[in-house]
Amino acid sequence: MKKIEVSQVEDLLKDDGKVVVVQTAPSVRVSLGEMFGGEIGETVTGKMVSALRLLGFRYVFDTDFGADITIWEEAKEFLDRVKRGGPYPQFNSCCIGWLSFADRTYHDFFSKGLISTVKSPIGCLGSVAKTFFAAKLGIDPQNVVVVAVVPCILKKNENALPYNKTNGHFDVDYCWTTKDLGNLLQERGIDFASLPDSEFDNPLGESTGGGTIFGRSGGVLEAIIRTAIYYDRQTVDASDVVFAPSALSPDILECQFELCGQQLKACHCGMAGARLLANLAKEDKCPYQFVEVMACPGGCIMGAGQPMHLPAEGISPLEVRKRRTSHLNDIDQGQKIRVSALNPSVQRVYDAIYDGKPGSEKAEEALHRRYSNA
């Protein structure tokens, strides 16, 4: 039975009064090809863009661009926190699995300001699509339909949350999983492997290595460190962050870095580590200034909306995770720009609608959430 979100979007693609755009999350490009006989983790960005155009999408954007925006805002948020001495830690807000868990179990973290208010990458790009891009096309934002192809089933809930709006419009209208897209392409009989490579539409298709690594565990933290360092001392540092196991739990990997003349500690973890650190944070005993939480092991690359592989195929989930991670890292390494703060297209958008800088009043209004009952 066809997913309802897919059927609804297919109908909208036939509506001449709507401009239907699509954005694709970082991890989709290293997993979609697996549904068409590709190698595990093979990068199929160009073919993916071509396939989406064949389906009828007017514009194809890159969620990595949205990730760069998230990094601009969250790095600024973190830098300001460091300058004023807390409160610590700052937990990321891009993983809806973690955010939902925190809302149920640690709701006071929102009022205490421990959880970032920045929207997730799909929300940031969706907001820009319905403001900057709609204005560029000269059309009413309500006639712009934003579809996000994501690795996560829970994103289907995130896009309907009341705080994910800009000027009264939901930032994202529909979410398809990687499997939703792959199944539709198979139903349409599209020979994915034979498709030529195509490019994303700009300016919402230009991204950096920092945006790409959002798709794997530790990537959010690493990208934010790169941009926070650039904000702090105008230094381009894209060297790999060295993570080490924490003495607190094998689920926690930690690192150290310097910011504002201070030696700071940060970590990334899954849900087991998150619960431990959240309990410590309640007692003001968390040893980290920044905590990245990803609900799925390995991050978005292993989301529940991704292609799965049975043991009978002769490959373990850990090996799948390693290969997809490796290919995302390869994309990052191959990017001309690896620090999100240096994305020129993001800067053009900020100059046009956010007074040219992260953390501005206009950026806060459009790109940050106001959590209910915080």
Sequence and secondary structure as in RCSB ss.txt:
>XXXX:A:sequence
MKKIEVSQVEDLLKDDGKVVVVQTAPSVRVSLGEMFGGEIGETVTGKMVSALRLLGFRYVFDTDFGADITIWEEA
KEFLDRVKRGGPYPQFNSCCIGWLSFADRTYHDFFSKGLISTVKSPIGCLGSVAKTFFAAKLGIDPQNVVVVAVV
PCILKKNENALPYNKTNGHFDVDYCWTTKDLGNLLQERGIDFASLPDSEFDNPLGESTGGGTIFGRSGGVLEAII
RTAIYYDRQTVDASDVVFAPSALSPDILECQFELCGQQLKACHCGMAGARLLANLAKEDKCPYQFVEVMACPGGC
IMGAGQPMHLPAEGISPLEVRKRRTSHLNDIDQGQKIRVSALNPSVQRVYDAIYDGKPGSEKAEEALHRRYSNA
>XXXX:A:secstr
   HHHHHHHHHHT TT EEEEEE GGGGGTGGGGGT  TT   HHHHHHHHHHTT SEEEEHHHHHHHHHHHHH
HHHHHHHHHT SS EE    HHHHHHHHHH THHHHTT B  B  HHHHHHHHIIIIIHHHHT  GGGEEEEEEE
S TTHHHHTTSTTSEETTEES  EEEEHHHHHHHHHHTT  GGG       SSTT   HHHHGGGSTTHHHHHHH
HHHHHHHH          EE SS TTEEEEEEEETTEEEEEEEE HHHHHHHHHHHHTT    SEEEE SSTTSG
GG TTS    GGGT  HHHHHHHHHHHHHHHHHH S   GGG HHHHHHHHHHSTTSTT HHHHHHHB   TT 
